[in-house]
Structure formats: structure tokens, C-alpha cells
Amino acid sequence: MNLFGVCAVAATRRHLVTRDASAALSCRVAESFPLLSQVTVGQGRFSDERHSTMTEYQGRNVLGEDAVAELADRIEGSVFTPDDAGYVGSVAAFNLRSQHRPCLVVAAAGAADVRAAVAFAAARDIPVGVMATGHQPFPAADGFLLVTTGAMRTVEIDTERGVARVGAGAVWSDVVELAQAEGLAPLNGSSPLVGVVGFTLGGGLSPFLGRSYGWAADHVVAIEVVTPDGALRRVTAEVEPELFWGLRGGRSNFGIVTELEIGLFPVTSFYGGGIYFPAEHVEAVVRAFPEVVRDAPHAFTCSVALLNFPSVPEIPESLRGRFLAHVRVTHLGSDEEGEKLIAPFRAIGEGMIDTIGRHPYGAYALVHTDPADPFPYEEQGALLAELPARAVDSLVESAQLAAGGLVTVLEIRHLGGALADRPAAASPVAARDAVFNVWGATVGPPEVVDAGMAMLRGMVERLSPWSTGLAYTNFAGRDDRAEDVFTADDLERLRALKRHHDPRNLFRVNNHNVAPE
Ligand SMILES: Cc1cc2nc3c(=O)[nH]c(=O)nc-3n(C[C@H](O)[C@H](O)[C@H](O)COP(=O)(O)OP(=O)(O)OC[C@H]3O[C@@H](n4cnc5c(N)ncnc54)[C@H](O)[C@@H]3O)c2cc1C
């Protein structure tokens, strides 16, 4: 049962939304979570104009019908202008609050389409953005050329080299399934539906394998990318090492990645799952968490999420309207060791739902039970360098506020282990200096999200004495900028790279923009 999913979807329905955007993502996971698939999310407009960066282009009229037709002839995939049926679906994002209005969409079928699209935009000085699934929120923009990569959903496993060649549109479920057939696992995230490229080039925190093997970005072997000059390049630690470094953090600032080669690891099962505790145990769970992770081995990963379940019929009666703590665990060692490590949680009392046990690696989605259907959300995160008793008090205070219902999920993840390593070809992941990541999301129409975000910003503010001062790229909020996710030194180096590859800053949409100056 996908509990956060139901929670998010139901929160959406509770605040009744208008419907008109089409957001279609293939959700194989929904089949595994029948309760969720019974709940159809309203496809609606949730955009908030205050987050927009509007520009002047409006579509076919501005670009010229002939030019658009000429481009369409060269594209194997599809081209949409705002006048076309299919345009709305082509820009739909997993986050229903993210509603870009590009003047042109190229739904690329392959690298040649990406090259043609970039060359078209560069010749006309039109900004370029790229979207895979639309899981990450950025300020809405119009007047740009959007490349979507959903059709580039290819995966090939090279067992000899222990790598996967992954197309720009692949999501984690695609890779895990094929890799597991060979006894291998990627450094995937909690949700099967998140895009591999966006996740990995944002750092890539695997809540299953990260503490054992490190950041996904540090295990990229090769990147094929169309740079702003329209060239298709293959970059590695040896070939164009500076671009290789910058892409593994700077993402679409330096081009559109068409294919990634990522490292795989010999993992076929884990001990873990989730335990849901009722509201009366939330404080005890939050206080037990630092004790559980304090001396934990690298093989053990734990996080705690506090969830607000709205009072709607889609939610099982036992959970309806309740505030819960969700303990998530993955252990790559023995079952006995795993049980011993979570003993402080067991001592709190019986969980309402408990899925802890030995599972095949392919069942990873049951640990976090992320949403499988698109929904409207804003998020905010903070990296903590330490979690002393006063920081725990602050978290408990935030937990009590979250119980009010405006924050749908508030989680704290343990980092450290191999995530703290700095390999020779380290990527610009600023989170390796942190020991915890705190993140929250609020779901619903603007007035609810506004109040929820105020609460989340307050939480981040209260945690500032222990914060590194930065957010983890993949969990940054919509309004976070490059300055908020990169260290000052890395940002300076990224800017130099930007001056070299994109001096006009054409690739400034839908990313943490690294301005050339
Ligand atoms: C439910 C949920 C669970 C999550 N779990 C985790 C987790 O466990 N660990 C973690 O680290 N993160 C996690 N995330 C965050 C997620 O990794 C980021 O939101 C990530 O950016 C999503 O990538 P995407 O490609 O799916 O999304 P998109 O919004 O499509 O893209 C995100 C960014 O990547 C860029 N990008 C996409 N494709 C390309 C490309 N081909 N070339 C260059 N740039 C590209 C986009 O321009 C954008 O800047 C989670 C998010 C959600 C909503």
C-alpha cells in the first residue's frame, strides 16, 4: 500500500482542484499498490504566477510557421507549439504545480532530435530547457524551447563492465528491473518513477545503497551530451574532464544529456521496509532516530518521515485524519543485525503497519512508498552537519507543527557513510559534508501550500545553527538558486565552465542556473 502516495493524492482531492492539464506517466508501481491505483488524481492547474520567469516568445507566430515546419520535418519525435493539440500533455510534469509554457516543445526520440532542437534554439537565441518527468520544481517559464526526453527510455546492461547505459528518458524502475535480472543494482532513489538522469546529475542519494557505495553522481562512467553549440559529445573522467565534473551536479546548465553510463553493484536483497507508528509515538520515534543511526554501519540506512493523512474516504479508516511517523529501513547485512539496529524503535511499541523483513532488491519501493500519481507540491530541504539534542528538540517542535496538517510529509534522512567520501573524480555534490538531510513537502492549492511552505521555511530557519547553509540539489525548493546548492568554490568553477560552454546562458530554464558572470 502506497501510504505517502495516498496521502498526497488525497490531500489534493480534499482541496478540490480544477482539471485541465493532462499528466500521463506510466505507473507500473501503481499495479503493486492497488489502493493508490483506485484513487485517480485530479489533473489540474496549480501553478502560482508568482514563481514565473516570463519572457517574450509566444509560439508559432513569433518563431515563424515555416521555420517550425522545417524543424518538425527533421525531428523523428514530435514538435508542439501552443496551438497544437497535444501541447498541454507534452509539457505536463509530475509536479502539477510546475507548468511551463514554452513556445516550442520537442519531444525527442533520440540524440539527433536533441541536436536539431538545440541548433534551432541557438540560432534564434531562444532559451532551452529539458524535462524528463518533471519531479523537481523550478520557477515556471515561457518563451523557451523545451526538450522532453520521455521517449528516450532505453536501458542496456553491460554485465562485463558492471554498468548500465541509460537513455535520457529512463526512470529507475526501468533500470532496476533489468539490472536485477543480472544480479546487479543501481544507486537508485526511493521512487521508481524518478528520472535516472535528473536524479543522478543532481547528486543522487540512494536510500538503499548510498551509505554503502556513495553518491550516484560519483559513479557515472560516461555521459553523452548535446552541448549548447549543438555538438554531441561523449565525456568521461579522461575526455573533457571539466565538463564531466560540471555535468554531475550542474545538470542542464551545460547541455542536454542523451545517455548516461552508470555503475552497478552486486546487491539482490535487503533486510528492511517500513514501520508506521501512531501520533502518540511520534516524539519517541524522532528522539530514537539519532540513537539508532549514531554508530550504524555503512550497510544500514534509516530515515523517519512524519505523514499527515487527510480525512477523506480514499484513506483506510484506520489511518484517516491521522498523523503518523514512518520509519524506513534498509540493511545490506544480516537480518539479525538489522533487527538489533532498529531495537530502539521496537522498544517504542507496536507499529500500526510493519513491512520489515527480507525482500528482493526489486521491492525497494515498499521502503518509502512514494506517490505514483502526479500531484501538486512544493518542497524545502536543508542539510545538517550534526544533530545534537537541541536540534532534535527543534525537530520535535517542527513535528508538532506538522501535526496541524499543512505539511504533508516531513522527513529526516541519515547520510554519512560512503556519502561522506570524496573520490578522486568527485562531482560537485555539496551534500557530502552533511550528516542528515531534512526535507518537507506540502500538497494542495496555493493557499494551503503557502501556509505549508511558511511552516517549512520556519523549520529550516530553526535548524540553521546546525545546517551546512546549503540544500541538497535534488531536494531543493522551487526558489532555491545555484548559490543555495553549490559551495562557493564549486560555483565559481561551474561559472568558468558555463562561460566556456554557454556564454549566452541559453540553458537557463528549469535548472539551478549557473550564470556565466
Ligand atoms: C517522490 C520523490 C522521491 C524522490 N526520492 C529521491 C531520492 O531518494 N534521492 C534523491 O536524490 N532524490 C530524490 N528525489 C528528487 C529527484 O531526484 C529530483 O527531483 C530529480 O531532479 C528528478 O529528476 P527527473 O529527471 O525525474 O525530474 P525533472 O524535473 O524532469 O528534471 C530534474 C532536473 O534534471 C534536469 N534534467 C532532466 N533530464 C536531463 C537531461 N537529459 N540532461 C540534462 N539535465 C536534465 C532538468 O532540467 C531539471 O533541472 C525524489 C523526488 C520525489 C518527488
Ligand as a Chemical Component Dictionary entry (heavy atoms), coordinates in Angstrom:
data_LIG
# 
_chem_comp.id                   LIG 
_chem_comp.type                 NON-POLYMER 
_chem_comp.pdbx_formal_charge   0 
_chem_comp.three_letter_code    LIG 
# 
loop_
_chem_comp_atom.comp_id 
_chem_comp_atom.atom_id 
_chem_comp_atom.alt_atom_id 
_chem_comp_atom.type_symbol 
_chem_comp_atom.charge 
_chem_comp_atom.model_Cartn_x 
_chem_comp_atom.model_Cartn_y 
_chem_comp_atom.model_Cartn_z 
_chem_comp_atom.pdbx_ordinal 
LIG C1  C1  C 0 8.612  11.184 -4.664  1  
LIG C2  C2  C 0 10.034 11.624 -4.845  2  
LIG C3  C3  C 0 11.068 10.830 -4.349  3  
LIG C4  C4  C 0 12.401 11.214 -4.505  4  
LIG N1  N1  N 0 13.411 10.440 -3.979  5  
LIG C5  C5  C 0 14.691 10.839 -4.118  6  
LIG C6  C6  C 0 15.764 10.077 -3.550  7  
LIG O1  O1  O 0 15.557 9.033  -2.938  8  
LIG N2  N2  N 0 17.024 10.547 -3.701  9  
LIG C7  C7  C 0 17.300 11.692 -4.404  10 
LIG O2  O2  O 0 18.473 12.032 -4.556  11 
LIG N3  N3  N 0 16.303 12.420 -4.954  12 
LIG C8  C8  C 0 15.026 12.027 -4.816  13 
LIG N4  N4  N 0 14.021 12.791 -5.343  14 
LIG C9  C9  C 0 14.346 14.023 -6.027  15 
LIG C10 C10 C 0 14.619 13.756 -7.507  16 
LIG O3  O3  O 0 15.814 13.037 -7.632  17 
LIG C11 C11 C 0 14.754 15.094 -8.229  18 
LIG O4  O4  O 0 13.511 15.731 -8.219  19 
LIG C12 C12 C 0 15.265 14.905 -9.636  20 
LIG O5  O5  O 0 15.686 16.144 -10.129 21 
LIG C13 C13 C 0 14.193 14.340 -10.543 22 
LIG O6  O6  O 0 14.716 14.125 -11.825 23 
LIG P1  P1  P 0 13.727 13.958 -13.060 24 
LIG O7  O7  O 0 14.544 13.883 -14.272 25 
LIG O8  O8  O 0 12.793 12.867 -12.748 26 
LIG O9  O9  O 0 12.900 15.314 -12.992 27 
LIG P2  P2  P 0 12.844 16.598 -13.943 28 
LIG O10 O10 O 0 12.062 17.585 -13.136 29 
LIG O11 O11 O 0 12.351 16.248 -15.276 30 
LIG O12 O12 O 0 14.342 17.079 -14.051 31 
LIG C14 C14 C 0 15.045 17.499 -12.917 32 
LIG C15 C15 C 0 16.277 18.307 -13.333 33 
LIG O13 O13 O 0 17.125 17.488 -14.132 34 
LIG C16 C16 C 0 17.376 18.116 -15.376 35 
LIG N5  N5  N 0 17.412 17.111 -16.425 36 
LIG C17 C17 C 0 16.473 16.169 -16.694 37 
LIG N6  N6  N 0 16.841 15.474 -17.770 38 
LIG C18 C18 C 0 18.016 15.982 -18.188 39 
LIG C19 C19 C 0 18.893 15.698 -19.276 40 
LIG N7  N7  N 0 18.602 14.739 -20.155 41 
LIG N8  N8  N 0 20.027 16.422 -19.402 42 
LIG C20 C20 C 0 20.328 17.398 -18.523 43 
LIG N9  N9  N 0 19.540 17.719 -17.490 44 
LIG C21 C21 C 0 18.395 17.023 -17.322 45 
LIG C22 C22 C 0 16.184 19.059 -15.573 46 
LIG O14 O14 O 0 16.488 20.118 -16.435 47 
LIG C23 C23 C 0 15.961 19.535 -14.167 48 
LIG O15 O15 O 0 16.885 20.543 -13.840 49 
LIG C24 C24 C 0 12.686 12.422 -5.184  50 
LIG C25 C25 C 0 11.648 13.231 -5.670  51 
LIG C26 C26 C 0 10.331 12.847 -5.491  52 
LIG C27 C27 C 0 9.220  13.740 -5.998  53 
# 
loop_
_chem_comp_bond.comp_id 
_chem_comp_bond.atom_id_1 
_chem_comp_bond.atom_id_2 
_chem_comp_bond.value_order 
_chem_comp_bond.pdbx_ordinal 
LIG C1  C2  SING 1  
LIG C2  C3  SING 2  
LIG C2  C26 DOUB 3  
LIG C3  C4  DOUB 4  
LIG C4  N1  SING 5  
LIG C4  C24 SING 6  
LIG N1  C5  DOUB 7  
LIG C5  C6  SING 8  
LIG C5  C8  SING 9  
LIG C6  O1  DOUB 10 
LIG C6  N2  SING 11 
LIG N2  C7  SING 12 
LIG C7  O2  DOUB 13 
LIG C7  N3  SING 14 
LIG N3  C8  DOUB 15 
LIG C8  N4  SING 16 
LIG N4  C9  SING 17 
LIG N4  C24 SING 18 
LIG C9  C10 SING 19 
LIG C10 O3  SING 20 
LIG C10 C11 SING 21 
LIG C11 O4  SING 22 
LIG C11 C12 SING 23 
LIG C12 O5  SING 24 
LIG C12 C13 SING 25 
LIG C13 O6  SING 26 
LIG O6  P1  SING 27 
LIG P1  O7  DOUB 28 
LIG P1  O8  SING 29 
LIG P1  O9  SING 30 
LIG O9  P2  SING 31 
LIG P2  O10 DOUB 32 
LIG P2  O11 SING 33 
LIG P2  O12 SING 34 
LIG O12 C14 SING 35 
LIG C14 C15 SING 36 
LIG C15 O13 SING 37 
LIG C15 C23 SING 38 
LIG O13 C16 SING 39 
LIG C16 N5  SING 40 
LIG C16 C22 SING 41 
LIG N5  C17 SING 42 
LIG N5  C21 SING 43 
LIG C17 N6  DOUB 44 
LIG N6  C18 SING 45 
LIG C18 C19 SING 46 
LIG C18 C21 DOUB 47 
LIG C19 N7  SING 48 
LIG C19 N8  DOUB 49 
LIG N8  C20 SING 50 
LIG C20 N9  DOUB 51 
LIG N9  C21 SING 52 
LIG C22 O14 SING 53 
LIG C22 C23 SING 54 
LIG C23 O15 SING 55 
LIG C24 C25 DOUB 56 
LIG C25 C26 SING 57 
LIG C26 C27 SING 58 
# 
